[in-house]
Amino acid sequence: MNLVMAVLVVAGMTLAPAKHAAAQEASDLYKTKCQACHGTDGKGETAAGKKLGAKDFHSPEVSKMSDAELIAVTKTGKEKMPAYDKKLTDDQIKQLITYIRTLK
């Protein structure tokens, strides 16, 4: 039983830095690609966000959207939001969706 616990502890220690790095990458992506319009809190209350009609990630309209729907909007754009399918990888877009869900 001690061997099993030791393996789990080592595995956890190995995965934790990778998980932290992915979270940091998503945060950095958000800052460079989304924050100017959607703001640090995701409410879209920046000058650019107000001008362009950026969606509030906390709104019922956005909150009820599935990850697949948010991925599609991010890839293809919507209204005044540009498409990011040529600027970000699928994995980066998925990381961003996961990140914006944490802004609640």
Secondary structure, DSSP 8 states (H G I E B T S, - for coil): -HHHHHHHHHHHHHHHHHHHHHHHHHHHHHHHHTHHHH-TTSS--SHHHHHHT---TTSHHHHTS-HHHHHHHHHH-BTTB---TTTS-HHHHHHHHHHHHTT-
